[in-house]
Amino acid sequence: MYVIKNESNTIVADGKGRKSFNSLAVIFRPDGGQTNNAKVDEPLFDEGGQTLVIREVEPQPDSNFYYSSYNSNEGSWTSTAKNLEDVNEVDGDGNAMLDVDGNQIVTKGLKSSWLVKTKEKANSLLAPTDWQVIAKAERDRAIDSDVATYRAAVITKCTSIRKSITDASDFAAFKALFDVPVDSEGNPTGNAPIYDWPKA
């Protein structure tokens, strides 16, 4: 992503929209790219003669994996990796933190959160055809064969994705579940493993 900063290193344009200067017009695309020949660190001047420069800044770290806060003056991010496993919370003295019922307070890790999300996704894919399962149980109505096949595929895929999450040995292995497979030229060839659900 690109931004325009003044001499005090403060961002004056955030890479969206259009900003004109005496020396040239800088046009930014929504993705943060540039559409003209302006160069990073090349001096520009606004209408009041203030020196400005284009700077490349870090993109926001992926919120799937990191807690992040943005420093608007610097155009930078401070990020902390989320825990992969659940964490039993403790106070400053190292004692277990308990809820009002006396139970250990646990902050869910990425694995636990995505195990739940995966199950919820499977349920949402199955929900439109749940009525056929109910009709089968209540009235012995036959389930359409294509529906039965699709539901079985969703259930199998849910089990597979959840196993991949559980089996991720470290942070890098977990993040790899979100990588879209590509060919030798970098073109996508399918879905990221964690999103690779069957189509109805």
Secondary structure, DSSP 8 states (H G I E B T S, - for coil): -EEEEETTS-EEE-SSSEEE-SS-EEEB-TTS-BSSS--TT-EEE-TT--EEEEEE------TTTEEEEEETTTTEEEEEE--SS-EE-B-TTS-B-B-TTS-B-EE--HHHHHHHHHHHHHHHHHGGGHHHHHHHHHH-----HHHHHHHHHHHHHHHHHHHHHHH--SHHHHHHTT---B-TTS-B-S--GGG-----
